[in-house]
Amino acid sequence: MNILETKNITKYFYSPVEFQVLKDISFSVRKGEFLSLMGKSGSGKSTLLYVLSTMDTQYKGDLYIDGKLLTKKNNDELAELRNNKIGFVFQFHYLLPEFSCLKNVMIPALKLGTFHPDEIEDKAMQKLELLGIKDQALKPASKLSGGQQQRVAIARALINDPQIIMCDEPTGNLDSKNTAIVLETFKELSKQYHQTIISVTHDEEFAQKSDRILEMVDGTITL
């Protein structure tokens, strides 16, 4: 079953000059698949990720998530979909340094408002345990190492049980030990929990351990 599909996605940048950054991109991603997007700087991979995540709507073509056409949906509809179905992990963790790890993880679920705060706290502790940092839950995020902070960021991305986790260079600032932890976590999420991982990466070793690699060259995908 496909969880995401694109049909003829095309995108231009218009400043400082007109430039076609995505060229007629069509592909699909299966539910529970761990996919890596690779390519040189300027190949269009991060731009494509932002289109797939619905944060960039200035494109031509069609984007489907969970069988629903999202192209031309309004901002409120797309924001609701992101909160419910998509988790985000970036190269920089973007944690609130003065908040505890636990509070940082809880924020997206509190914002969604589906569960009681006590239930959200229990769920956040479960996610921190999955990432091996439950013992750090009450520490301010600023007191953790970079690798630990990134694991908190992944726990935060998981709190609403998204169908898809979108990652932009998730191991770009990590040492080999923490990269291995993140990689194993992603593999577990895809295999055991059937969550789909779509990750932009420059890390060849990381990509080779995913289920599939899509290589981008000059705004196109070479399968």
PyRosetta script that sets phi, psi and omega in degrees:
from pyrosetta import init, pose_from_sequence

init()
pose = pose_from_sequence("MNILETKNITKYFYSPVEFQVLKDISFSVRKGEFLSLMGKSGSGKSTLLYVLSTMDTQYKGDLYIDGKLLTKKNNDELAELRNNKIGFVFQFHYLLPEFSCLKNVMIPALKLGTFHPDEIEDKAMQKLELLGIKDQALKPASKLSGGQQQRVAIARALINDPQIIMCDEPTGNLDSKNTAIVLETFKELSKQYHQTIISVTHDEEFAQKSDRILEMVDGTITL")
pose.set_psi(1, 130.8)
pose.set_omega(1, 178.5)
pose.set_phi(2, -84.5)
pose.set_psi(2, 132.4)
pose.set_omega(2, 176.6)
pose.set_phi(3, -96.2)
pose.set_psi(3, -23.8)
pose.set_omega(3, -179.2)
pose.set_phi(4, -142.4)
pose.set_psi(4, 142.2)
pose.set_omega(4, 178.4)
pose.set_phi(5, -148.3)
pose.set_psi(5, 139.1)
pose.set_omega(5, 173.8)
pose.set_phi(6, -119.5)
pose.set_psi(6, 146.5)
pose.set_omega(6, 176.5)
pose.set_phi(7, -131.2)
pose.set_psi(7, 111.6)
pose.set_omega(7, 172.8)
pose.set_phi(8, 55.6)
pose.set_psi(8, 45.2)
pose.set_omega(8, 178.1)
pose.set_phi(9, -71.4)
pose.set_psi(9, 124.4)
pose.set_omega(9, -179.9)
pose.set_phi(10, -133.3)
pose.set_psi(10, 137.6)
pose.set_omega(10, -179.3)
pose.set_phi(11, -144.4)
pose.set_psi(11, 140.8)
pose.set_omega(11, 176.4)
pose.set_phi(12, -117.7)
pose.set_psi(12, 146.3)
pose.set_omega(12, 162.3)
pose.set_phi(13, -100.8)
pose.set_psi(13, 143.7)
pose.set_omega(13, -175.5)
pose.set_phi(14, -115.2)
pose.set_psi(14, -0.9)
pose.set_omega(14, -178.8)
pose.set_phi(15, -135.1)
pose.set_psi(15, 134.9)
pose.set_omega(15, 2.7)
pose.set_phi(16, -77.2)
pose.set_psi(16, -20.0)
pose.set_omega(16, 174.9)
pose.set_phi(17, -135.6)
pose.set_psi(17, 162.0)
pose.set_omega(17, 178.4)
pose.set_phi(18, -67.1)
pose.set_psi(18, 130.4)
pose.set_omega(18, -177.7)
pose.set_phi(19, -146.6)
pose.set_psi(19, 128.8)
pose.set_omega(19, 179.0)
pose.set_phi(20, -87.4)
pose.set_psi(20, 112.7)
pose.set_omega(20, -174.2)
pose.set_phi(21, -95.7)
pose.set_psi(21, -29.5)
pose.set_omega(21, 175.3)
pose.set_phi(22, -125.2)
pose.set_psi(22, 133.8)
pose.set_omega(22, -171.6)
pose.set_phi(23, -124.5)
pose.set_psi(23, 96.0)
pose.set_omega(23, 168.4)
pose.set_phi(24, 54.0)
pose.set_psi(24, 55.1)
pose.set_omega(24, -173.8)
pose.set_phi(25, -91.2)
pose.set_psi(25, 123.9)
pose.set_omega(25, 177.8)
pose.set_phi(26, -132.8)
pose.set_psi(26, 122.9)
pose.set_omega(26, 174.5)
pose.set_phi(27, -164.2)
pose.set_psi(27, 170.0)
pose.set_omega(27, 178.5)
pose.set_phi(28, -133.7)
pose.set_psi(28, 157.0)
pose.set_omega(28, 179.3)
pose.set_phi(29, -127.7)
pose.set_psi(29, 130.5)
pose.set_omega(29, -178.8)
pose.set_phi(30, -79.1)
pose.set_psi(30, 151.9)
pose.set_omega(30, 174.2)
pose.set_phi(31, -60.3)
pose.set_psi(31, 130.5)
pose.set_omega(31, 179.2)
pose.set_phi(32, 82.1)
pose.set_psi(32, 7.1)
pose.set_omega(32, 179.7)
pose.set_phi(33, -85.6)
pose.set_psi(33, 145.0)
pose.set_omega(33, 175.5)
pose.set_phi(34, -108.4)
pose.set_psi(34, 104.7)
pose.set_omega(34, -172.1)
pose.set_phi(35, -113.0)
pose.set_psi(35, 135.1)
pose.set_omega(35, 174.6)
pose.set_phi(36, -110.0)
pose.set_psi(36, 134.3)
pose.set_omega(36, 173.1)
pose.set_phi(37, -105.0)
pose.set_psi(37, 121.0)
pose.set_omega(37, -178.6)
pose.set_phi(38, -122.3)
pose.set_psi(38, 163.7)
pose.set_omega(38, 178.4)
pose.set_phi(39, 157.0)
pose.set_psi(39, 159.4)
pose.set_omega(39, 178.9)
pose.set_phi(40, -67.4)
pose.set_psi(40, 162.0)
pose.set_omega(40, 174.2)
pose.set_phi(41, -56.0)
pose.set_psi(41, 132.8)
pose.set_omega(41, -178.7)
pose.set_phi(42, 89.7)
pose.set_psi(42, 0.7)
pose.set_omega(42, -178.7)
pose.set_phi(43, -76.8)
pose.set_psi(43, -17.7)
pose.set_omega(43, 178.1)
pose.set_phi(44, 107.3)
pose.set_psi(44, 3.4)
pose.set_omega(44, -172.6)
pose.set_phi(45, -67.4)
pose.set_psi(45, -41.8)
pose.set_omega(45, 178.5)
pose.set_phi(46, -69.9)
pose.set_psi(46, -37.2)
pose.set_omega(46, 175.9)
pose.set_phi(47, -60.7)
pose.set_psi(47, -43.7)
pose.set_omega(47, 178.4)
pose.set_phi(48, -62.0)
pose.set_psi(48, -42.4)
pose.set_omega(48, 180.0)
pose.set_phi(49, -59.2)
pose.set_psi(49, -40.2)
pose.set_omega(49, -179.5)
pose.set_phi(50, -70.5)
pose.set_psi(50, -30.0)
pose.set_omega(50, 172.4)
pose.set_phi(51, -68.2)
pose.set_psi(51, -46.3)
pose.set_omega(51, -179.2)
pose.set_phi(52, -61.2)
pose.set_psi(52, -33.4)
pose.set_omega(52, -177.1)
pose.set_phi(53, -80.9)
pose.set_psi(53, -3.1)
pose.set_omega(53, -178.8)
pose.set_phi(54, 72.1)
pose.set_psi(54, 7.4)
pose.set_omega(54, 178.5)
pose.set_phi(55, -80.0)
pose.set_psi(55, -20.7)
pose.set_omega(55, 174.9)
pose.set_phi(56, -115.5)
pose.set_psi(56, 116.8)
pose.set_omega(56, -177.3)
pose.set_phi(57, -110.7)
pose.set_psi(57, 4.0)
pose.set_omega(57, -177.7)
pose.set_phi(58, -91.4)
pose.set_psi(58, 75.6)
pose.set_omega(58, -179.5)
pose.set_phi(59, -149.4)
pose.set_psi(59, 166.9)
pose.set_omega(59, 172.5)
pose.set_phi(60, -110.1)
pose.set_psi(60, 150.0)
pose.set_omega(60, -177.0)
pose.set_phi(61, 112.3)
pose.set_psi(61, -172.3)
pose.set_omega(61, -175.2)
pose.set_phi(62, -125.6)
pose.set_psi(62, 139.3)
pose.set_omega(62, 175.7)
pose.set_phi(63, -122.3)
pose.set_psi(63, 127.3)
pose.set_omega(63, 177.4)
pose.set_phi(64, -118.5)
pose.set_psi(64, 133.4)
pose.set_omega(64, 170.4)
pose.set_phi(65, -127.2)
pose.set_psi(65, 127.5)
pose.set_omega(65, -178.2)
pose.set_phi(66, 54.3)
pose.set_psi(66, 38.4)
pose.set_omega(66, 175.7)
pose.set_phi(67, 81.3)
pose.set_psi(67, -1.5)
pose.set_omega(67, -177.3)
pose.set_phi(68, -105.0)
pose.set_psi(68, 133.5)
pose.set_omega(68, 176.5)
pose.set_phi(69, -74.6)
pose.set_psi(69, 121.2)
pose.set_omega(69, -176.3)
pose.set_phi(70, -102.1)
pose.set_psi(70, -15.3)
pose.set_omega(70, 178.9)
pose.set_phi(71, -58.7)
pose.set_psi(71, 132.3)
pose.set_omega(71, 178.5)
pose.set_phi(72, 75.1)
pose.set_psi(72, 7.0)
pose.set_omega(72, 170.6)
pose.set_phi(73, -69.2)
pose.set_psi(73, 151.9)
pose.set_omega(73, -179.2)
pose.set_phi(74, -79.9)
pose.set_psi(74, 170.0)
pose.set_omega(74, -173.8)
pose.set_phi(75, -61.7)
pose.set_psi(75, -37.6)
pose.set_omega(75, 179.7)
pose.set_phi(76, -65.8)
pose.set_psi(76, -42.4)
pose.set_omega(76, 178.7)
pose.set_phi(77, -63.8)
pose.set_psi(77, -40.9)
pose.set_omega(77, -179.5)
pose.set_phi(78, -69.6)
pose.set_psi(78, -37.7)
pose.set_omega(78, 178.4)
pose.set_phi(79, -63.5)
pose.set_psi(79, -40.5)
pose.set_omega(79, 178.1)
pose.set_phi(80, -63.9)
pose.set_psi(80, -42.4)
pose.set_omega(80, 178.7)
pose.set_phi(81, -62.7)
pose.set_psi(81, -44.2)
pose.set_omega(81, 179.7)
pose.set_phi(82, -60.7)
pose.set_psi(82, -43.5)
pose.set_omega(82, -179.1)
pose.set_phi(83, -62.7)
pose.set_psi(83, -33.6)
pose.set_omega(83, -175.5)
pose.set_phi(84, -91.1)
pose.set_psi(84, -35.1)
pose.set_omega(84, -167.4)
pose.set_phi(85, -117.4)
pose.set_psi(85, -13.6)
pose.set_omega(85, -173.6)
pose.set_phi(86, -126.8)
pose.set_psi(86, 133.2)
pose.set_omega(86, 171.2)
pose.set_phi(87, -111.0)
pose.set_psi(87, 150.0)
pose.set_omega(87, -175.6)
pose.set_phi(88, -122.9)
pose.set_psi(88, 134.6)
pose.set_omega(88, 173.4)
pose.set_phi(89, -130.7)
pose.set_psi(89, 124.5)
pose.set_omega(89, -177.4)
pose.set_phi(90, -112.1)
pose.set_psi(90, 171.6)
pose.set_omega(90, 177.3)
pose.set_phi(91, -62.0)
pose.set_psi(91, -38.7)
pose.set_omega(91, 176.1)
pose.set_phi(92, -102.5)
pose.set_psi(92, 137.7)
pose.set_omega(92, -167.1)
pose.set_phi(93, -74.3)
pose.set_psi(93, -25.7)
pose.set_omega(93, 179.0)
pose.set_phi(94, 54.1)
pose.set_psi(94, 38.9)
pose.set_omega(94, 174.3)
pose.set_phi(95, -80.3)
pose.set_psi(95, 155.8)
pose.set_omega(95, 172.9)
pose.set_phi(96, -84.8)
pose.set_psi(96, 110.1)
pose.set_omega(96, -167.6)
pose.set_phi(97, -63.1)
pose.set_psi(97, -30.0)
pose.set_omega(97, -176.9)
pose.set_phi(98, -82.4)
pose.set_psi(98, -13.9)
pose.set_omega(98, 178.8)
pose.set_phi(99, -86.2)
pose.set_psi(99, 152.5)
pose.set_omega(99, 173.9)
pose.set_phi(100, -68.2)
pose.set_psi(100, 162.7)
pose.set_omega(100, 175.8)
pose.set_phi(101, -56.9)
pose.set_psi(101, -43.8)
pose.set_omega(101, -179.4)
pose.set_phi(102, -58.5)
pose.set_psi(102, -47.2)
pose.set_omega(102, -179.4)
pose.set_phi(103, -63.4)
pose.set_psi(103, -40.0)
pose.set_omega(103, 178.2)
pose.set_phi(104, -59.6)
pose.set_psi(104, -42.3)
pose.set_omega(104, -179.5)
pose.set_phi(105, -67.6)
pose.set_psi(105, -34.4)
pose.set_omega(105, -175.7)
pose.set_phi(106, -73.6)
pose.set_psi(106, -24.3)
pose.set_omega(106, -168.9)
pose.set_phi(107, -52.3)
pose.set_psi(107, -49.8)
pose.set_omega(107, -178.1)
pose.set_phi(108, -62.4)
pose.set_psi(108, -34.1)
pose.set_omega(108, -179.9)
pose.set_phi(109, -74.1)
pose.set_psi(109, -37.3)
pose.set_omega(109, 176.1)
pose.set_phi(110, -63.5)
pose.set_psi(110, -38.7)
pose.set_omega(110, 179.1)
pose.set_phi(111, -65.5)
pose.set_psi(111, -39.2)
pose.set_omega(111, -179.8)
pose.set_phi(112, -68.2)
pose.set_psi(112, -38.8)
pose.set_omega(112, 172.4)
pose.set_phi(113, 75.5)
pose.set_psi(113, 19.7)
pose.set_omega(113, -178.1)
pose.set_phi(114, -79.8)
pose.set_psi(114, -32.8)
pose.set_omega(114, -175.3)
pose.set_phi(115, -117.7)
pose.set_psi(115, 159.3)
pose.set_omega(115, 175.2)
pose.set_phi(116, -66.7)
pose.set_psi(116, 145.4)
pose.set_omega(116, -179.3)
pose.set_phi(117, -52.7)
pose.set_psi(117, -35.5)
pose.set_omega(117, 178.3)
pose.set_phi(118, -63.9)
pose.set_psi(118, -40.7)
pose.set_omega(118, 177.4)
pose.set_phi(119, -65.6)
pose.set_psi(119, -39.3)
pose.set_omega(119, 179.7)
pose.set_phi(120, -64.8)
pose.set_psi(120, -40.0)
pose.set_omega(120, 178.8)
pose.set_phi(121, -62.7)
pose.set_psi(121, -44.0)
pose.set_omega(121, 177.6)
pose.set_phi(122, -59.8)
pose.set_psi(122, -44.0)
pose.set_omega(122, -178.7)
pose.set_phi(123, -65.5)
pose.set_psi(123, -40.4)
pose.set_omega(123, 178.6)
pose.set_phi(124, -62.9)
pose.set_psi(124, -39.0)
pose.set_omega(124, 177.4)
pose.set_phi(125, -64.1)
pose.set_psi(125, -38.0)
pose.set_omega(125, 176.8)
pose.set_phi(126, -62.1)
pose.set_psi(126, -41.7)
pose.set_omega(126, 179.9)
pose.set_phi(127, -67.4)
pose.set_psi(127, -40.3)
pose.set_omega(127, 177.2)
pose.set_phi(128, -64.1)
pose.set_psi(128, -36.5)
pose.set_omega(128, 177.0)
pose.set_phi(129, -65.1)
pose.set_psi(129, -41.6)
pose.set_omega(129, 177.6)
pose.set_phi(130, -58.0)
pose.set_psi(130, -36.3)
pose.set_omega(130, -179.1)
pose.set_phi(131, -88.6)
pose.set_psi(131, 2.2)
pose.set_omega(131, 175.8)
pose.set_phi(132, 75.7)
pose.set_psi(132, 24.1)
pose.set_omega(132, -177.7)
pose.set_phi(133, -132.8)
pose.set_psi(133, 27.7)
pose.set_omega(133, 177.8)
pose.set_phi(134, -59.5)
pose.set_psi(134, -32.5)
pose.set_omega(134, -178.0)
pose.set_phi(135, -69.8)
pose.set_psi(135, -12.1)
pose.set_omega(135, 178.9)
pose.set_phi(136, -99.7)
pose.set_psi(136, 5.5)
pose.set_omega(136, -168.6)
pose.set_phi(137, -53.7)
pose.set_psi(137, -39.5)
pose.set_omega(137, -172.7)
pose.set_phi(138, -94.9)
pose.set_psi(138, -0.3)
pose.set_omega(138, 177.6)
pose.set_phi(139, -77.1)
pose.set_psi(139, 145.6)
pose.set_omega(139, 170.9)
pose.set_phi(140, -60.5)
pose.set_psi(140, 142.6)
pose.set_omega(140, -178.4)
pose.set_phi(141, -57.1)
pose.set_psi(141, -31.8)
pose.set_omega(141, -177.7)
pose.set_phi(142, -66.1)
pose.set_psi(142, -17.0)
pose.set_omega(142, -176.9)
pose.set_phi(143, -89.6)
pose.set_psi(143, -2.1)
pose.set_omega(143, -177.1)
pose.set_phi(144, -94.4)
pose.set_psi(144, 159.1)
pose.set_omega(144, 173.7)
pose.set_phi(145, -71.7)
pose.set_psi(145, 165.8)
pose.set_omega(145, 179.6)
pose.set_phi(146, -58.4)
pose.set_psi(146, -41.1)
pose.set_omega(146, 179.1)
pose.set_phi(147, -65.4)
pose.set_psi(147, -41.1)
pose.set_omega(147, 177.4)
pose.set_phi(148, -65.3)
pose.set_psi(148, -40.7)
pose.set_omega(148, 179.1)
pose.set_phi(149, -61.8)
pose.set_psi(149, -39.7)
pose.set_omega(149, 179.1)
pose.set_phi(150, -66.7)
pose.set_psi(150, -35.2)
pose.set_omega(150, 176.9)
pose.set_phi(151, -67.8)
pose.set_psi(151, -35.4)
pose.set_omega(151, 173.4)
pose.set_phi(152, -62.8)
pose.set_psi(152, -41.0)
pose.set_omega(152, 179.5)
pose.set_phi(153, -62.7)
pose.set_psi(153, -36.8)
pose.set_omega(153, 177.5)
pose.set_phi(154, -68.7)
pose.set_psi(154, -41.9)
pose.set_omega(154, 176.4)
pose.set_phi(155, -58.4)
pose.set_psi(155, -41.2)
pose.set_omega(155, 177.4)
pose.set_phi(156, -61.2)
pose.set_psi(156, -40.7)
pose.set_omega(156, 179.2)
pose.set_phi(157, -64.6)
pose.set_psi(157, -24.0)
pose.set_omega(157, -175.6)
pose.set_phi(158, -92.1)
pose.set_psi(158, -11.0)
pose.set_omega(158, -166.7)
pose.set_phi(159, -60.2)
pose.set_psi(159, -33.5)
pose.set_omega(159, 179.8)
pose.set_phi(160, -94.5)
pose.set_psi(160, 15.8)
pose.set_omega(160, 179.6)
pose.set_phi(161, 50.6)
pose.set_psi(161, 57.3)
pose.set_omega(161, -177.5)
pose.set_phi(162, -67.0)
pose.set_psi(162, 152.3)
pose.set_omega(162, 174.9)
pose.set_phi(163, -75.2)
pose.set_psi(163, -30.9)
pose.set_omega(163, -177.8)
pose.set_phi(164, -128.6)
pose.set_psi(164, 136.3)
pose.set_omega(164, 173.3)
pose.set_phi(165, -113.3)
pose.set_psi(165, 117.6)
pose.set_omega(165, -179.3)
pose.set_phi(166, -99.3)
pose.set_psi(166, 128.6)
pose.set_omega(166, -174.4)
pose.set_phi(167, -128.5)
pose.set_psi(167, 132.3)
pose.set_omega(167, 176.5)
pose.set_phi(168, -114.7)
pose.set_psi(168, 101.9)
pose.set_omega(168, -177.9)
pose.set_phi(169, 51.9)
pose.set_psi(169, 55.6)
pose.set_omega(169, -173.1)
pose.set_phi(170, -65.1)
pose.set_psi(170, -20.1)
pose.set_omega(170, 179.9)
pose.set_phi(171, -113.0)
pose.set_psi(171, 14.5)
pose.set_omega(171, -174.6)
pose.set_phi(172, -60.5)
pose.set_psi(172, -28.6)
pose.set_omega(172, -178.3)
pose.set_phi(173, -111.2)
pose.set_psi(173, 14.9)
pose.set_omega(173, -173.2)
pose.set_phi(174, -106.0)
pose.set_psi(174, 151.4)
pose.set_omega(174, 173.0)
pose.set_phi(175, -77.8)
pose.set_psi(175, 176.2)
pose.set_omega(175, -173.2)
pose.set_phi(176, -64.1)
pose.set_psi(176, -35.3)
pose.set_omega(176, -179.8)
pose.set_phi(177, -64.7)
pose.set_psi(177, -48.4)
pose.set_omega(177, -178.7)
pose.set_phi(178, -72.4)
pose.set_psi(178, -31.6)
pose.set_omega(178, 173.7)
pose.set_phi(179, -59.8)
pose.set_psi(179, -43.2)
pose.set_omega(179, 179.7)
pose.set_phi(180, -64.3)
pose.set_psi(180, -38.6)
pose.set_omega(180, 178.5)
pose.set_phi(181, -63.9)
pose.set_psi(181, -46.2)
pose.set_omega(181, 179.3)
pose.set_phi(182, -62.3)
pose.set_psi(182, -43.5)
pose.set_omega(182, 179.9)
pose.set_phi(183, -60.4)
pose.set_psi(183, -46.3)
pose.set_omega(183, -179.7)
pose.set_phi(184, -65.2)
pose.set_psi(184, -36.2)
pose.set_omega(184, 177.3)
pose.set_phi(185, -63.0)
pose.set_psi(185, -45.9)
pose.set_omega(185, 179.4)
pose.set_phi(186, -61.9)
pose.set_psi(186, -40.5)
pose.set_omega(186, 179.8)
pose.set_phi(187, -65.1)
pose.set_psi(187, -39.1)
pose.set_omega(187, 177.8)
pose.set_phi(188, -66.3)
pose.set_psi(188, -41.6)
pose.set_omega(188, 179.8)
pose.set_phi(189, -62.4)
pose.set_psi(189, -39.9)
pose.set_omega(189, -178.4)
pose.set_phi(190, -74.7)
pose.set_psi(190, -41.5)
pose.set_omega(190, -175.0)
pose.set_phi(191, -79.6)
pose.set_psi(191, -45.9)
pose.set_omega(191, -174.0)
pose.set_phi(192, -88.3)
pose.set_psi(192, -35.1)
pose.set_omega(192, -174.3)
pose.set_phi(193, -108.3)
pose.set_psi(193, -1.0)
pose.set_omega(193, 176.2)
pose.set_phi(194, 56.7)
pose.set_psi(194, 32.5)
pose.set_omega(194, 173.7)
pose.set_phi(195, -89.7)
pose.set_psi(195, 141.4)
pose.set_omega(195, -176.9)
pose.set_phi(196, -90.4)
pose.set_psi(196, 132.3)
pose.set_omega(196, 178.4)
pose.set_phi(197, -113.0)
pose.set_psi(197, 125.3)
pose.set_omega(197, 172.6)
pose.set_phi(198, -121.7)
pose.set_psi(198, 113.8)
pose.set_omega(198, -171.6)
pose.set_phi(199, -126.6)
pose.set_psi(199, 124.2)
pose.set_omega(199, 167.4)
pose.set_phi(200, -79.3)
pose.set_psi(200, 130.5)
pose.set_omega(200, -179.0)
pose.set_phi(201, -152.2)
pose.set_psi(201, 149.9)
pose.set_omega(201, 169.8)
pose.set_phi(202, -99.1)
pose.set_psi(202, -7.2)
pose.set_omega(202, -172.6)
pose.set_phi(203, -84.1)
pose.set_psi(203, 105.6)
pose.set_omega(203, -176.8)
pose.set_phi(204, -60.5)
pose.set_psi(204, -42.7)
pose.set_omega(204, -178.6)
pose.set_phi(205, -65.1)
pose.set_psi(205, -42.6)
pose.set_omega(205, 176.4)
pose.set_phi(206, -58.9)
pose.set_psi(206, -48.6)
pose.set_omega(206, -177.4)
pose.set_phi(207, -62.8)
pose.set_psi(207, -39.9)
pose.set_omega(207, -178.0)
pose.set_phi(208, -63.2)
pose.set_psi(208, -24.0)
pose.set_omega(208, -179.2)
pose.set_phi(209, -91.8)
pose.set_psi(209, -1.9)
pose.set_omega(209, 173.2)
pose.set_phi(210, -82.0)
pose.set_psi(210, 175.1)
pose.set_omega(210, -177.8)
pose.set_phi(211, -74.0)
pose.set_psi(211, -32.3)
pose.set_omega(211, -174.5)
pose.set_phi(212, -156.2)
pose.set_psi(212, 146.0)
pose.set_omega(212, 177.0)
pose.set_phi(213, -116.4)
pose.set_psi(213, 130.3)
pose.set_omega(213, 169.0)
pose.set_phi(214, -108.5)
pose.set_psi(214, 122.3)
pose.set_omega(214, 179.8)
pose.set_phi(215, -95.7)
pose.set_psi(215, 129.4)
pose.set_omega(215, 177.4)
pose.set_phi(216, -105.6)
pose.set_psi(216, 134.4)
pose.set_omega(216, 178.0)
pose.set_phi(217, -135.9)
pose.set_psi(217, 118.0)
pose.set_omega(217, 176.2)
pose.set_phi(218, 49.4)
pose.set_psi(218, 46.7)
pose.set_omega(218, 174.0)
pose.set_phi(219, 80.9)
pose.set_psi(219, 7.5)
pose.set_omega(219, 178.0)
pose.set_phi(220, -125.1)
pose.set_psi(220, 160.2)
pose.set_omega(220, 176.8)
pose.set_phi(221, -101.7)
pose.set_psi(221, 128.8)
pose.set_omega(221, 174.3)
pose.set_phi(222, -103.6)
pose.set_psi(222, 110.3)
pose.set_omega(222, -174.8)
pose.set_phi(223, -82.4)
pose.dump_pdb("model.pdb")
